[in-house]
Amino acid sequence: MDIRLARIDDRLIHGQVATTWAKQTGINRIIVISDEVAKDSLRKFLLQEAAPPGIQSNIVTVARMLEIFDNALLASQKVMLLFTNPQDVEVLVRKGLQLDSLNIGGMRFVGGKRMVTNFVSVDEADIASFRYLDSQGIELDVRKVPTDRKVHLMDLFEK
């Protein structure tokens, strides 16, 4: 599997993903990795319908992704991995998924979180997962779209 983009965006497949990121990365498959979404048949259906023409989409649990990430059937696939949170990314990395970078495109504000940008909010669990991912040499960049200037997430925690 050729991972062209790993991205956290709790909106998952939407206009920015379907247009700019998909074109920029040249993918042919989007894999949404979320236990919550994988168990919701309506959300699964809507996300599969939201994928751009010519791009396959799958919605899988974290456990299922652990089973398939090194499967030979995905070897020729150019993939975008979409997550809703950094904890799921951390689980996969700890189990052997190799990532060079992780784009953080949107984490909504809810109670108990603090805003680090106008579109990224984190709590202590998020920060702990991001610190682990950073310690593994994974570049953590904050951008909504490919043309935005890269902002390194760890720099935002220092402020």
C-alpha positions in Angstrom: 0.0 0.0 0.0 1.4 3.3 -1.1 0.2 5.8 1.6 0.0 9.1 -0.2 -1.6 11.0 2.8 -2.5 10.2 6.3 -4.9 12.8 7.7 -6.9 13.5 10.8 -10.1 15.4 10.0 -13.2 14.6 12.0 -15.3 15.7 9.0 -13.7 12.8 7.1 -14.7 12.8 3.4 -15.8 16.3 2.4 -15.2 18.9 -0.2 -11.5 19.6 0.6 -10.7 15.9 0.8 -12.7 15.0 -2.2 -11.3 17.7 -4.4 -8.0 19.2 -3.5 -6.3 16.5 -1.4 -7.4 13.6 -3.7 -6.1 15.4 -6.8 -2.9 16.6 -5.1 -2.0 13.1 -3.9 -3.1 11.1 -7.0 -4.9 8.5 -4.8 -7.2 5.7 -6.0 -8.6 4.7 -2.6 -9.6 6.4 0.6 -9.7 4.3 3.8 -11.5 5.8 6.7 -10.4 4.3 10.0 -12.8 4.7 12.8 -14.6 2.2 15.1 -17.5 4.6 15.6 -18.1 5.3 11.9 -17.6 1.7 10.9 -20.5 0.7 13.2 -22.8 3.4 11.8 -24.3 2.1 8.5 -25.8 5.4 7.5 -22.5 7.3 8.0 -20.7 4.5 6.1 -23.1 4.8 3.2 -22.9 8.6 3.1 -19.1 8.6 3.2 -18.9 6.0 0.4 -21.1 8.2 -1.7 -19.0 11.3 -0.9 -15.9 9.8 -2.5 -14.8 11.4 -5.8 -15.6 9.6 -9.0 -12.9 6.9 -9.7 -11.8 6.7 -6.1 -12.8 3.7 -4.1 -13.6 4.2 -0.4 -13.7 1.9 2.5 -14.6 2.4 6.2 -13.0 0.1 8.6 -12.4 -0.4 12.3 -8.9 0.1 13.8 -8.8 -3.7 14.4 -9.6 -4.4 10.7 -7.0 -1.9 9.5 -4.4 -3.8 11.7 -5.4 -7.0 9.8 -5.1 -5.5 6.3 -2.5 -2.7 6.2 0.2 -5.0 4.9 -2.1 -7.2 2.8 -0.8 -7.9 -0.7 -4.2 -7.0 -2.2 -3.6 -3.4 -1.3 0.0 -3.4 -2.6 -0.8 -1.5 -5.8 -3.2 1.0 -4.1 -2.4 4.7 -3.8 -4.2 5.4 -0.5 -5.4 8.3 1.7 -5.9 7.2 5.3 -8.5 9.3 7.1 -8.8 9.3 10.9 -11.0 11.2 13.4 -8.4 11.3 16.2 -4.7 10.7 16.9 -5.3 7.8 19.3 -6.3 5.6 16.4 -3.2 6.6 14.5 -1.1 5.9 17.5 -2.5 2.3 17.9 -1.7 1.5 14.2 1.8 3.0 14.4 2.5 1.0 17.6 1.5 -2.1 15.7 3.8 -1.5 12.8 2.1 0.9 10.3 4.8 3.1 8.8 4.0 6.8 8.4 6.4 9.6 7.4 3.9 12.3 8.0 0.4 13.0 9.4 -1.7 16.0 8.3 -4.0 17.5 10.9 -6.9 19.1 9.0 -9.6 19.5 11.6 -10.4 18.5 15.1 -13.5 20.2 16.4 -13.8 22.0 19.7 -15.8 20.2 22.4 -15.8 20.5 26.1 -12.5 19.7 27.7 -10.4 20.6 24.6 -8.4 23.7 24.0 -8.0 25.4 20.6 -4.5 25.4 19.2 -5.7 26.9 15.8 -9.1 28.0 14.6 -9.7 24.4 13.3 -7.7 22.2 15.6 -8.7 21.5 19.3 -6.9 19.0 21.5 -7.2 17.5 25.0 -4.5 15.8 27.0 -5.1 12.4 25.4 -4.7 14.0 21.9 -1.5 15.7 23.0 -0.1 12.4 24.5 -0.8 10.6 21.2 0.8 13.4 19.1 3.9 13.4 21.4 4.2 9.7 20.8 3.8 10.1 17.0 6.4 12.9 17.0 8.8 10.7 19.0 8.6 8.2 16.2 9.8 10.7 13.7 6.4 11.3 12.1 6.1 14.9 10.7 2.9 16.4 12.1 1.7 19.2 9.9 -1.4 21.3 10.3 -3.0 22.4 7.0 -6.6 22.5 5.7 -5.6 22.3 2.1 -2.3 21.4 0.3 -1.6 25.0 -0.7 -1.6 26.2 3.0 1.7 26.9 4.6 2.8 23.9 6.7 2.6 24.6 10.5 4.3 22.0 12.7 1.8 20.9 15.3 4.4 20.4 18.1 5.4 24.1 17.7 1.8 25.0 18.6 2.0 23.1 21.9 5.0 25.2 23.0 2.9 28.4 22.8 
